[in-house]
Amino acid sequence: TSWCSYCKKAARYFKQKKIPFIEHDIEKSARAAKEYKKLRGRGVPVILVGNQRMNGFSIKAFNNLYYGKS
């Protein structure tokens, strides 16, 4: 969502680290909102890396998910 500080932090981090990502705003896209419901989303962001999922965003948790380390 446009108001989510964790979404913005995640996007900045991905850009800084040159990590490719696709951003979907559940408040601006019906398709994204439908997918969010399908994922049973509770809060934003929902970050998917392959078949792994992360709710919210912290650099340490993301690095553990993406790189397998902190």
N, CA, C and O of each residue as an XYZ file, in Angstrom:
280
protein
N       0.836     -1.185      0.000
C       0.000      0.000      0.000
C       0.880      1.246      0.000
O       2.045      1.194      0.393
N       0.331      2.331     -0.429
C       1.115      3.564     -0.523
C       1.469      4.151      0.840
O       2.439      4.901      0.950
N       0.705      3.825      1.874
C       0.934      4.390      3.211
C       1.821      3.523      4.097
O       2.187      3.947      5.192
N       2.170      2.335      3.657
C       2.887      1.359      4.495
C       4.384      1.662      4.576
O       5.095      1.590      3.574
N       4.848      1.995      5.765
C       6.274      2.315      5.936
C       7.153      1.089      5.729
O       8.274      1.217      5.236
N       6.669     -0.101      6.096
C       7.459     -1.322      5.885
C       7.547     -1.677      4.405
O       8.563     -2.200      3.948
N       6.494     -1.397      3.666
C       6.525     -1.607      2.210
C       7.585     -0.710      1.573
O       8.362     -1.150      0.725
N       7.603      0.545      1.992
C       8.576      1.504      1.456
C       9.995      1.104      1.836
O      10.910      1.190      1.017
N      10.180      0.664      3.087
C      11.502      0.235      3.547
C      11.985     -0.970      2.738
O      13.149     -1.034      2.342
N      11.088     -1.920      2.496
C      11.445     -3.107      1.710
C      11.834     -2.705      0.288
O      12.861     -3.155     -0.221
N      11.030     -1.869     -0.352
C      11.319     -1.444     -1.725
C      12.660     -0.717     -1.801
O      13.441     -0.957     -2.722
N      12.931      0.168     -0.844
C      14.228      0.878     -0.822
C      15.380     -0.114     -0.687
O      16.388     -0.004     -1.385
N      15.224     -1.081      0.212
C      16.279     -2.066      0.435
C      16.520     -2.902     -0.822
O      17.666     -3.131     -1.210
N      15.447     -3.352     -1.450
C      15.592     -4.153     -2.667
C      16.298     -3.365     -3.762
O      17.174     -3.895     -4.446
N      15.921     -2.105     -3.929
C      16.564     -1.264     -4.944
C      18.034     -1.054     -4.616
O      18.888     -1.146     -5.498
N      18.333     -0.771     -3.349
C      19.711     -0.537     -2.911
C      20.586     -1.763     -3.165
O      21.738     -1.632     -3.578
N      20.039     -2.954     -2.916
C      20.791     -4.206     -3.078
C      20.649     -4.806     -4.472
O      21.173     -5.884     -4.755
N      19.925     -4.083     -5.348
C      19.688     -4.535     -6.726
C      19.002     -5.913     -6.754
O      19.332     -6.774     -7.570
N      18.057     -6.087     -5.855
C      17.266     -7.308     -5.790
C      16.013     -7.062     -6.627
O      15.213     -6.186     -6.297
N      15.834     -7.823     -7.706
C      14.647     -7.598     -8.536
C      13.369     -7.941     -7.755
O      13.325     -8.909     -6.997
N      12.346     -7.125     -7.962
C      11.076     -7.376     -7.288
C       9.926     -6.800     -8.100
O      10.108     -5.907     -8.929
N       8.757     -7.327     -7.843
C       7.534     -6.820     -8.457
C       6.645     -6.369     -7.312
O       6.378     -7.126     -6.379
N       6.197     -5.140     -7.394
C       5.375     -4.554     -6.339
C       3.915     -4.534     -6.784
O       3.607     -4.120     -7.902
N       3.024     -4.981     -5.911
C       1.591     -4.976     -6.181
C       0.907     -4.241     -5.040
O       1.069     -4.614     -3.878
N       0.154     -3.214     -5.352
C      -0.561     -2.434     -4.343
C      -1.986     -2.960     -4.244
O      -2.767     -2.835     -5.187
N      -2.323     -3.549     -3.098
C      -3.637     -4.173     -2.928
C      -4.774     -3.157     -2.841
O      -5.945     -3.529     -2.912
N      -4.440     -1.895     -2.688
C      -5.472     -0.855     -2.658
C      -5.697     -0.218     -4.034
O      -6.675      0.502     -4.237
N      -4.797     -0.485     -4.965
C      -4.918      0.108     -6.296
C      -5.197     -0.923     -7.382
O      -5.538     -0.560     -8.508
N      -5.057     -2.196     -7.057
C      -5.225     -3.244     -8.053
C      -6.160     -4.331     -7.526
O      -5.888     -4.960     -6.503
N      -7.262     -4.539     -8.239
C      -8.208     -5.589     -7.854
C      -7.544     -6.966     -7.952
O      -7.795     -7.849     -7.132
N      -6.708     -7.128     -8.953
C      -6.003     -8.411     -9.116
C      -5.074     -8.673     -7.922
O      -5.023     -9.790     -7.409
N      -4.349     -7.650     -7.486
C      -3.463     -7.795     -6.332
C      -4.267     -8.079     -5.065
O      -3.864     -8.897     -4.238
N      -5.400     -7.405     -4.917
C      -6.251     -7.630     -3.741
C      -6.780     -9.056     -3.720
O      -6.872     -9.670     -2.657
N      -7.126     -9.581     -4.880
C      -7.623    -10.961     -4.984
C      -6.515    -11.956     -4.604
O      -6.762    -12.918     -3.876
N      -5.315    -11.720     -5.095
C      -4.185    -12.596     -4.772
C      -3.856    -12.530     -3.278
O      -3.531    -13.548     -2.666
N      -3.940    -11.348     -2.702
C      -3.703    -11.138     -1.272
C      -4.703    -11.955     -0.449
O      -4.337    -12.601      0.532
N      -5.955    -11.914     -0.864
C      -6.995    -12.711     -0.195
C      -6.697    -14.199     -0.308
O      -6.830    -14.945      0.661
N      -6.294    -14.617     -1.490
C      -5.959    -16.020     -1.750
C      -4.813    -16.470     -0.837
O      -4.796    -17.608     -0.367
N      -3.864    -15.572     -0.592
C      -2.728    -15.868      0.282
C      -3.095    -15.751      1.766
O      -2.289    -16.046      2.648
N      -4.331    -15.313      2.015
C      -4.795    -15.062      3.385
C      -3.904    -14.031      4.080
O      -3.480    -14.208      5.221
N      -3.643    -12.964      3.354
C      -2.793    -11.898      3.869
C      -3.398    -11.231      5.087
O      -4.606    -11.008      5.172
N      -2.538    -10.925      6.008
C      -2.916    -10.180      7.216
C      -1.828     -9.145      7.447
O      -0.806     -9.431      8.072
N      -2.049     -7.972      6.954
C      -1.037     -6.943      7.042
C      -0.186     -6.905      5.791
O      -0.240     -7.803      4.952
N       0.589     -5.862      5.684
C       1.470     -5.673      4.537
C       2.847     -5.274      5.037
O       2.967     -4.714      6.126
N       3.858     -5.542      4.285
C       3.854     -6.282      3.028
C       3.818     -7.789      3.249
O       4.127     -8.293      4.329
N       3.433     -8.483      2.196
C       3.605     -9.927      2.107
C       4.686    -10.103      1.045
O       4.502     -9.710     -0.106
N       5.802    -10.690      1.431
C       6.945    -10.853      0.521
C       7.092    -12.334      0.208
O       7.171    -13.171      1.108
N       7.127    -12.639     -1.082
C       7.284    -14.014     -1.532
C       8.633    -14.164     -2.208
O       8.989    -13.391     -3.097
N       9.379    -15.170     -1.774
C      10.658    -15.518     -2.394
C      10.547    -16.995     -2.748
O      10.675    -17.866     -1.887
N      10.304    -17.262     -4.032
C      10.034    -18.642     -4.428
C       8.771    -19.115     -3.730
O       7.725    -18.471     -3.821
N       8.868    -20.242     -3.034
C       7.705    -20.744     -2.311
C       7.739    -20.377     -0.829
O       6.955    -20.898     -0.035
N       8.650    -19.480     -0.464
C       8.749    -19.011      0.912
C       8.042    -17.666      1.051
O       7.973    -16.876      0.110
N       7.523    -17.433      2.246
C       6.728    -16.234      2.490
C       7.224    -15.506      3.732
O       7.651    -16.116      4.712
N       7.153    -14.183      3.658
C       7.505    -13.334      4.788
C       6.405    -12.296      4.948
O       6.021    -11.639      3.981
N       5.898    -12.149      6.166
C       4.903    -11.114      6.463
C       5.624     -9.978      7.165
O       6.379    -10.202      8.112
N       5.388     -8.751      6.695
C       6.116     -7.626      7.248
C       7.501     -7.555      6.625
O       7.787     -8.246      5.648
N       8.358     -6.716      7.195
C       9.721     -6.608      6.660
C      10.690     -6.188      7.742
O      10.468     -5.222      8.472
N      11.767     -6.941      7.820
C      12.963     -6.535      8.560
C      14.139     -7.021      7.728
O      14.067     -8.069      7.086
N      15.207     -6.264      7.742
C      16.374     -6.630      6.939
C      16.909     -7.988      7.365
O      17.196     -8.828      6.512
N      17.050     -8.219      8.659
C      17.598     -9.483      9.141
C      16.735    -10.674      8.707
O      17.257    -11.670      8.204
N      15.429    -10.571      8.902
C      14.531    -11.669      8.521
C      14.551    -11.880      7.009
O      14.542    -13.020      6.544
N      14.577    -10.786      6.236
C      14.623    -10.930      4.786
C      15.922    -11.586      4.349
O      15.905    -12.488      3.512
N      17.050    -11.149      4.901
C      18.333    -11.749      4.532
C      18.361    -13.234      4.855
O      18.903    -14.027      4.086
N      17.784    -13.613      5.984
C      17.697    -15.042      6.326
C      16.908    -15.797      5.274
O      17.278    -16.906      4.888
N      15.828    -15.203      4.811
C      14.979    -15.822      3.803
C      15.677    -15.855      2.434
O      15.708    -16.892      1.772
N      16.223    -14.733      2.030
C      16.752    -14.582      0.670
C      18.158    -15.173      0.511
O      18.446    -15.874     -0.459
N      19.009    -14.880      1.466
C      20.400    -15.322      1.367
C      20.701    -16.553      2.221
O      21.715    -17.222      2.026
N      19.801    -16.846      3.176
C      20.060    -17.943      4.099
C      20.977    -17.539      5.228
O      21.584    -18.391      5.877
N      21.084    -16.212      5.475
C      21.938    -15.701      6.550
C      21.427    -14.340      6.983
O      20.515    -13.801      6.355
N      21.988    -13.772      8.034
C      21.595    -12.422      8.469
C      22.660    -11.417      8.121
O      22.507    -10.230      8.408
